[in-house]
Amino acid sequence: MSLSDSLKKLKFDTRLTEWYMKNNMMTQDELKQALDALPDVAANIDISSETDSDVQPEETH
């Protein structure tokens, strides 16, 4: 993958979208179109029976 392709993918990285919009490198409409194009993966969620009280904290050294 070229550097140019990598940078294009980062344009819609959630950590960078605000910066791109602030610097007039992306519009709100571009962001909305990109988000609308994402597939709905809500059906892939795995609801575990494990609760927070069942999880043992990791030991720190």
N, C-alpha and C positions, 0 to 999 in steps of 0.2 A: 504494500500500500504506500502510495506517495505521501509526502508531507502535506501537499495540498489537500488530498483526500482526508487525511487525518484531521486537519484543521477544520474542514467542512463538517465533519462529524462532531467536533467539539463545539461548534457554533450553538448547538442545541443542548449542550451539557447544562444541567440545571444550575451548576455553580458559576456559569459564565453568561447566562442569558441576560441578567440584569446589566452586566458590564457592556455587552454588545448593544443593548438598547440605549444605554446612557451615552454611548459613543457613536450613536446613529449608524451602527453596522447591522442592525436588525430591527424590524418593526414588530409591533404587537400582532399584526396580521400574520406575519411569517411564523411567529411562534405558535399562534393559534392553529395555523394550517399543519405545522409539524406535529403538534400534540393531537390534533384530530386524526392524523394519519396513523398514529400508533394503534396497534391491535388491542382489543379488549381481552386481557388475560385474567380477569377476575375469577373465572371458573377454575383456574389452576391453583387456587389457594389451598393450602393444607392446614386444616384446623386440627391442632393437636389436642389431646386430652390433658396434656401436661400443663400445670398451672405454675405460677411463680413460686408458690410455696413448695412445690415438688422439686424445684431445681436447687441443687446444692451449690453454694458459691465456690469458686475455684480458690485453691490455696495460693497465697502469694509468698514468695520467698524473699 
